[in-house]
Amino acid sequence: MREVIATKEGPQAIGPYSQAIRANGFVFVSGQVAIDPATQQVINGDVAAQTDRVLQNLSAILKASGSGLEKVVRSTVFLKNMSDFTAMNELYGKYFSSEPPARSTVEVARLPKDVLVEIDVIALA
């Protein structure tokens, strides 16, 4: 069984994808960038500010699915510049302070809307 998850509390999809899909006891959340759901615009700020917005978006989408950040088992962080790792990691750690999920972090050449960070997650439903 496969269920599309959509909420106005998270940014609307900017392409042909769903905010998240719940299937077989998991929630697969599409990569989120630092878009403010109220304005659908990228926020201003450094990588820490953008990471904070991304994690707020992920949290809202997970909540709409009946899950939450505490149920995340896997995340992938995409950084425009690996020099931002420490600042991203410090903010990320505030959201995942206890029993953090498995994670990969990679530097990429470019991200949607030229943001500094994108994160996707897989969580238990």
Salt bridges, closest charged atoms under 4 A:
GLU3 OE1 - ARG22 NH2 2.42
ASP114 OD1 - ARG110 NE 2.61
